[in-house]
Amino acid sequence: MGHVEIWVLTMCVIFQLGYGFYLPGSYPHKYVVGGPLSVKVNSLTSIDTEMPFSYYSLPFCKPKEGVKDSAENLGELLMGDRIENSPYKFKMYVNESEIFLCQSKKVSADDFKLLKKRIDEMYQVNLILDNLPAIRYTKKEGFMLRWTGYPVGVKVQNLYYLFNHLKFKVLIHKYEETSVARVMGTGDAVEVMPTVTKEGSDMPGHMVVGFEVVPCSVVHDGNLVNKLKMYEKYQSPIKCDPNAVSMPIKEGEPIVFTYEVAFEESDIKWPSRWDAYLKMEGSKVHWFSILNSLMVITFLAGIVLVIFLRTVRRDLTRYEELDKESQVQMNEELSGWKLVVGDVFRAPSNPALLCILIGDGVQILGMAIVTILFAALGFMSPASRGTLITGMLFFYLILGIAAGYVAVRLWRTIGCGDHKGWISVAWKAACFFPGIAFLILTILNFLLWGSHSTGAIPFAVFVILLLLWFCISVPLTLVGGYFGAKAHHIEYPVRTNQIPREIPAQKYPSWLLVLGSGTLPFGTLFIELFFIMSSIWMGQVYYVFGFLFIVLILLVVVCAEVSLVLTYMHLCVEDWKWWWKSFFASGSVAIYIFLYSINYLIFDLKSLSGPVSATLYLGYSLFMVLAVMLATGTVGFLSSFWFVHYLFASVKLD
């Protein structure tokens, strides 16, 4: 099977998976009629501050059995999710109304101030039932808008109103034993397959396929609630009108919380219950971005072909057709890249740093490709929170081997096979990127700890991350380094002269060209970048990993081509210092991404309030940009290295 067929096949698979389908990360849970359903609460979030806070930091009702944390993975903790139990309890397929939850203590001055602050900062309450986040629908200019979660409260004419009555709607679907098999199988054969029934499974059951909430602000009669216990019926009917508010928060007065729940049979099948959350708007825009990238690639590929065919091949054939005397004569008239033959492989300045950056770049690029591929194949569904981050960490740790191997092998190549200092290079490669990442994370964490946000990484998780780094990542990188030291170094096709050749004066500074070349890879990336930014900072679900994978592959191709063309241009004007320039030619895309993120902060996140939030945003952006620079720079350098090696290996110069 040729490369082309494999490529086409992969593409087809990815396009199939780029849309909505995911391997059900969790199996359907069957609830018998009247069986208990409990709602969980996640952190309060706001796109104004980007700082999550615990649900129970506000004076809400607490469950009878006390607040308990739900089982979590590392990714969830790193994302700032804190999932806890809540007092909201339902019985499957039993509609209930006017359920009294609790009456809070009298609102203290501190609580009053905090509630006003959280309402001003537009904090949302996030509820979860059977792993589905609560959805809220609102109408605006005839359009239905979909939101996850509901606001803590609302401010109307200098008065603050709290949403203290929730109207839940749970969408359910009859539990079919075969429904799982039908997802996995073809659909026809399944009807014939006998399904294994468990004890008690002949009782009719239902699955939760949707969870909607309407928040209301309602005034309760204080006399009616005094004698009520949790879950008892509130004696007068509650009229829930989402468009009117009537419960202002007042200092020194208690707040009464109530709720109602209605169940509704739905045609939504279990596997497609996440579709409402994953409807990514603008798939046309994604296609446009891919076409746009393909045009850039074709244009660059044309230039690369011209370089190879016109110049390299023509020069070589002309040269080989001549007899010995003419060759000697021609050698004297040589121009362009053939003149730097004795200097082209002269070691760059700071060779160890270059090796470390390339090693780390290979590790980050490998992690990105593998993680996005797995996500595109549906292994990291949004239903299992935090798996994406956990997966990225896992792949990053494992790929330490690649980082060590590449860094040390390149180090030996530059040193012409010398083993000296390889341990130091491998050790630095293991510590360079994670070290900077830890520094940024620690500073941001102190800011979050200072604000008592759940976004702060708990100390225990910090220790776990350090242990993962020093007990898994570092040893693996050193193992990779050992293999790199054992592997045969890459031999240069030409000898390097003792005395460096003088580089002729250039018409314009070469660094200008290097920095400008980052615009081409950025052009292939920026549309997808907008969606990713919105997903991280605006709380939207990003799930078009199929598209992202294609964009990533296109980005790698563009980076390789840009760097290759630039290296050739430098060699043609007799500038043999190509090592660092080839790295920054494609790595300079990071500068544009950083400028774009500042632009995004100013124009799209206008509402981001306070210096802490802005610092968080810029800190995370800096971290992302550094990773992008290492990955793209590595692609550029490796393609240029291959090109220079190939170019001078095919020239027979004495």
N, C-alpha and C positions, 0 to 999 in steps of 0.2 A: 504494500500500500504506500503510495507516494505521500510526500509531505502535504501536497495540496489536498488530497482526499481527506487526510486526517484533520487538516485545518477546517475544511468545509463541514465535516461531520461534527467537530467540536462546536463550530459556530451554530449549527442547527440545534444541537443539544442546549446550548446556552440560551438561544432565543426562546426555545420552548420554556426554559426555566426562568427566564428574565421576568416572566409575568406570573405574579400571584401564587404559583404552585409551590408548596413546600412539603417536604416529608413531614407528616404530622409528628412534631417533636413530643407531643403528649397524646396519649390515647383517649378516646371518648370516655367520659365518666358517666355512668348510668345512675340516675337518681330516681328512686321509686316515689310514687305520688305520696306527698306528706313527709318525704325524707328531708333532713335538714340541709340547708344551703347557707354558707356563711360568707359574708362580704369581707374582703381584706382592704386595708388602706395602704397606699404608697406615700412617699414624701410629698409635701406641698411644693408645687413648682411654679416658677414665673419666668416668662421670657423677658421680663423687664430687668431682673437682677441676675438671672442664671445661677441663683444660689438656692438649692433645695433645703427645706426644713422639715423636721419631724411633724407628723399629723397631730400628735398629742402635745405639741408646743403651744397650741391654742386651746382655749377652754371647751373642748368638745367632750361628748359622753365617752366614758371608758367602758370596756366590756366587764361583765361581772367577774369573770375568771382572771382578770388582770391582763395587762398588755404583754403579748409575747411576740418575739421576732419569728418570721417564717424562715424556713430553710432557704439559704442563698448560696450563690457561687461567687467566686472572686470578682468576676466581671460586674456583677450587680453592685457590689460594694464600691468598686472603682467608679461606677456610673453615678453613685450617690443615691441609689434606690434603697429605701428602708421599708420593707413590706412587713406590716404588723396586722394582728387580728383587730376586728372592729365589733361594736355591739350590734351591727345590723345583721339580723338573722331572718331567713325566710323558710317556708315549708314548700316543697316542690308542688307546683300546680295548685296552691291554696292562695286565692286572692285575699289580701287583708288590707284594711284601711284604718286610719286614725289610730295607729299604734304609738303609744307613748314610750319614749326612749328614756329621757331623764330631764331633770331640771338642774341646770348648773348652779354652782355657788354664785353669790352676788358678784357681779363683774367688778374686780378691783381696778384701781387707777392704772396699774401696770398692764393688766390684761386689756383694758380699754384702749390704751395707747398702742399696744401690740396689734390688736384687731384692726384699728384704724390704719396702722402702717401696712399690714398685710393686704388690706382691701385696696389701699392706694397703689400698692405695688402689683396689683392684679394677680394675686396668688390663686392657684387652682387646686381644688381637692381632687385627688386621684383615687378612685375606688376600683376594686378588682373583684370579679365574681367568676369562679371556675377559670381563672387565668385570663379572662377577658376584661380589658379596661372599660370603665363606664363611658358611654358616648352621650353627648348632648347635642340635640339638633336645634338650630335657631333659624328663623326666616329673616332674610335681608333683601329688600328690593325684589321680592318674588323668588329669590333663590334659597335653597336649603343649604345651610352651612353646617359642617360636621366638626365637633370639638371633642377632644378627650378630656374628661373631668369637668368640673363645674366651679365657678368662682366662689371664693369664701363669702363674699358679700358684694355690695354695690354702694356707691356714694351718689345720693340724689339731693341736690340743693343743700349742701353742707351737712346733711344728716347721713350717718352710716347705717346701712341695713344689712342684717346677717341672714343668710339662707338657712333657716332652721327647720324646714319641712322638706323632705325629699320624696318625690313621687317616682318609684322605680317601675320599669317595665322589663320583664325578663322574657326573651324570645326562646321558645323551646321546640325541640323536634323529637318525634317518637324515636326511641332507641331501637335501632335495627341491628341484630347481631351481625348481619352480613355487611353492614355499611362499611366496616373497616376493610373487609376482604374486597369489596367492590372498588374501593379506592386503589388498593394495591393491584388487584387483578384486572381482567379485561372487561368484566361486567356481565358476560354471558354465562360463562362457566360457573359463576358464583352461585347462581340460583340452585344449581344441582348439588353443590357441595354441602354436605350436612355440617351445621355449625355445632361446635361443642358447647353444650349448655352447662352452666355452673348451677350449683344449688341455689334455689330461689330466683334464678334468672328468668323463670317463666312469668314472673310478675311484670306487668307493663311498666316500663320506665321511660324517662325522658333525658335528653341531653340539652345543655345550655348552649344556644347558638347566637345569642345576642343579649346585650345588657345596656339599657338606656336609662337615663336619669333626667328628671325635670326638677330643678331646685326652686323652692318658693320661700317667700318671706311672709310668715303668718303670725298674727298676734293670738296668743292663747289666754284663756281665762285662768288666772292664778288660783282661784278657789277650786277649780275642777282638778288641778294637777296635784294638789297637796297630798292627797291620800293615795295617789296612784303609784304602783310599782312598775318596774321596767317590763315592757311588752304587754301591759294591760291596755284596754281600749279607752281612748279619750272620749268623754261622753258627748261632746257636741260635734257635728260634722265640720270637717275642715275643707275649705274651698281653696284649691291650689291654682292660682292664676300666675303663670310665669311672667306676665307682662306688668303685674302690679306688685309693689312692695309695701309691707305695712309693719314690719318689725324693726324699729330703730334700736341700735345698741345704746343703752344708757348706763352710765357708771352707777354702781351700787344696786343694780337690778339683776335678778337671775334671768337666764335664757332657757326656754323650754324647747326640747327637740322632739320631733315626731316624724313618722314616715308612713308610707303606704306602698303596697306592691301589687302589681297585676301581672299575670302570666298570659302569654299569647302564643298559640301554636304558629309555627313559621315553616315556610318551604325551604329555608336555608339548610343545606346539609352540613354535617359536622366538618368535612374537610374545607368547606368554603366559608366558615364562620369568620375568618380573619379578613375576608375580602373588603369589608366595609372600612377597615383600618388601612389596608394596603393600596387602595385606589390612588396610585400615584398619578397626579395630573401631569399632563404635558409629555406623554411618550413621544409625540411628534417632535417635540423639542430635542429629545434625546437622539432621535434619528437624525435630526438636522445637525446636531453636534458631531455625530459620527461621520456624516457625509462631508461636513466641513473639514474634519480631521483627515479624511481620505484624500481630499483635494490637496491639502498641504503636503501629505505624504507623497502623492503622485508627483507633485511639482519638485520636491526634494529628490525623489528617486530618479527623476529625469536628470537632474544635475549630477547625481552620483554616477549614473550610467555614462553620461557624457565624459566625466572625468576618467572613468575606467577605460572606455572604448577609445575616445579621441586621443587623449594625452598618453596615458600609460601604455596602452597596447601599440599605438602608432610609433611612439618612441622606441619601444622594445623591438618591434619588427624591423624598423629602419636600421636599428643598431646591429641586429643579428645578421642582416643581409650583407653588411659590408665586410671587406677583408681586413686582415690585421692592421695594415698601414692606415687605412681610412679610419679604423676604430681609434687608433692612437690620436690621429688628427682630430677626430670628432670629440674625443675626451677633453681636448684643449678648448673646444668651443662649447662645452657643456653649459647649460643654463638651468636656472630654477632649482627644482628639488634634487637634481643629481649632484649639485655642488655641495650639498650639506651631508653627503654620504658618510663623511668621517666624523660627523658630530651628532647625527640624528639620534643615536642611542646613548649620548652622554647623559650620565645620571642627573636627574633634576635636583633643584634645591629642595631641602627638607624631604628626602626620599621616605624616611620612616613615617612621617605624617601622611604622605600620599598613600602609602600601603595601608595604614590604619583606616583612612577614610574609605578606600576602595573595599576593604574587608567588611566594614560596617555597612557600606552601601549594598553589597551583595546580600548581607543578612536581612536588611530592611526590604529590599526589592523582592527577595524570595518569600519573606513573610507576607508581603502585600499580595503577591500573585497567588500563593497557596490559599490564604484566607479568603480572598475574593472569589476564587474558584469554588471553594467549599460552600461559601455563602450562596453563590449563583446556582450550585447544585442542590440548594435547599437544606443543607445540614445545619444552618444556623438560623432557624426560623425566629421571627419576632415573638412567637409564643413562649419560647424559653428565653427569658430575659438574661442579658449579660453574656450569652454564649459567644457573641462576636468578639468582645474584648478578651474573654478567657481564651478563645481560639487564637487570637493574635499573639497573646503572651506565650502560649504553648509553642506555636510555630517559631516565634522569635528565639525562644530558648534553644530549641532543637537545632535551628540553623546557625547556632554559634560555631558548629563544626565548619560550615562553609566559610564563615568570616575568618576564622583562624587559618584555614587552608589557603585561601586566596591571598590574604595579607602576607603570610610568610613566603608563599611561592613567588609573589611579586617582589618581595624584599630580596630574595635570593637571585632573582632574575636581574634586578637593578645592580646588585653587588656581584654580578657575573659568577654566581654559584657559591658565594661565600656564606657559610653557615652562621657566622658571628652575629650575635644580637637577635636571633629569631625569637627567643623566649620573651625578650622585652617587647618586641613588636606584637606578638600574640597577646601578651598580657595587656598592652595598651589598647589593642583592638577590642578586647573583652570589656574594657572599662570606659572607653571614650564616649560612645553614644549613651549607654545606660547612665554614666556619671552625669552627663549634662541633663538627661531626662530627670534623674533624681533631684538634681539641684533645682530645676524649674518646679517640679512637683512639690518639693519641700517648701519652697517660698510661697507657692499658691496655697498649700495646705495650711500654713500658718495664718494666712489671710482668712481662710474658711473657718479654721478653729476659732479665730478671734470673733467671727460672726455667729458662732454656734450653729453652723449649717451642717446638714447631713451629707453634703457634698464632700466634706473633709474626709480623707481616708483615715479610718481608725488606726490607732497605733499598732494593733496586732497585725493588721493587713500590711502596714509598712514593714514590719519585721519579716512577714512572710515574703514580701517582694524582695527584700535584701537577701534573704536566705536563698530564694530562687536564683537570684543573680549570682551570688558567690558559690552556691553549692551545685548549680546546674549549668548556668550560662558560661561562667569563667572556666571551669574544668573542660567543658565541651570545646570552647574556643582554643584552649591549650592543646587538646587532643587533635583538633583540626590543624593547628600550627605544627604539631609533630609530624603529621602526614605531609604537610606542605614542605617541611624541611627535608623529609625523606624523598619526596618526589623530585624528578629531574627538573632542573631549572630550564626556562625557555632560552635557547641560545640565539644570540643576535646573528643575522645573516652577514653583517659587515663589521669590520674592525673600527674602533673609535680612535681618532688621532690623539696624540699627546697634547698638542696645543689647540685650544678652542678657536674656532674660526670667528672672525668678527662679523657681527650681524649688520648689514647695511642699514643706513637711516631709512625709516619708513615714512611714507607721506602722512599717515595718520596713526595714532596710537593703537596697537593691536588689541588692547584691553577693551577699547570701545566696541570693536566688532564682537568680542567675546560676550560682553554684557548685552549687546543688542540681539544676539542670536537666541537668547532665552525667550524672546517674544513668540517664536514659532512653536515650541512645545506648549507654551502657555495658551496659544490659540486653539490647540486641540483639546485643551483641558477645561477652559474657563466655564463653559456651559454646565458641565457636570459638577464643577466646583460649586456653582450656585446652589444646586440641589443638595449637595453634601452639607454645605454651610447651613442651609435652611433646616436640614434634618438635625444637625447638632444643636443649633442655637434657637430655632423656632419650635422645637419639639415636634416636628413632623416625622412620620415613619419613613425611613429610606429603605426601599426594598427592590430597587432595580439593579441588583448586583450583576445581572447578565450584561446590561449596558456598561456598567462600571468596568467589568472585566475586559470588554472590547476596547473601551477608552484607554485602559491601562496598557493593553498590548500596542495600540496605536501610538501611545505616548513613548513607549520603549523604542519603537521603530523611528519615530521622529527624532528623538534624542540621539540615537545612533547616527542617523543621516546628517543632522545638523553638525555634530561634532566632527564627523568625517570630512565634510565639505570644508569646515573651517581649518582643520589640520592641514588639508591639502593646500589651501590658500596661503597658510603661513609658510609651508615648506617651499612654495613657489617663489615667495619673496625672500628666500634664503634665511628665514627665521627658524632655527632648529630647536627653540625652546617650546616644544609643543606639549609636554607632559601635563603641566598644570592648566594650560589654556584649554586642552581637550576636556579636562574635568569640569572647568567652569563654563565652557561653551554651552553644555546642556544643563549644568547645575544652576546656571543663572536664572533658570525658570523660577527658582525659589524666591528671588527678589520680587518678581512680578506677582507671585502668589501672595507674598506678604503685603505688597501695596494693595492688592485686591482685597485682602482681608481688612485692611484699614479702611478702604473705601466702603466695604460691606458694613463695618462698624458705624461709619458716619451716616450712610444713606439708608441702610436696611434695618439696622438695629437702633434707630433713632431713640427708641424708648429705653435703651439700656441705661439704668440709672446708677449713679454713684461711682466713685473711683475704684472701689474694690471690684465691682463687676467688670469695669473696663480693663483693669489689670489682669483679672482672670482670663478675659477674652484674649488679650494680647499675649499673655503667657502661653496659653494653649496654642495660639496661632504660631508663635515662635517655635514651639516644640514640633508642630506639624511641618513647618517650613524647613526646619533643620533636617528632618527625616526625608522630605522630598528632595532636598539638595543632595544628600548623600546618595539616594537611590538613582536620581537622574544623572548626577555627575559620574557615577560608576558606569552606567550604560555608555555614556559618551566616551569615557576614558578607554574602556575595554574595546569599543568598536574602533577607536583611533589607533590603539596599540596594534590591533589585528591588521588594520589597513597599512600602517607604516611598516610592519613586519613583512607583510605580503609584498608591498611595493618594492622594498629593497632586497627581498629574497629573490625577486624575479629579474633583477638587474645584474648583469655580469660586469662589474667594474673591478679593475685590478687595483 
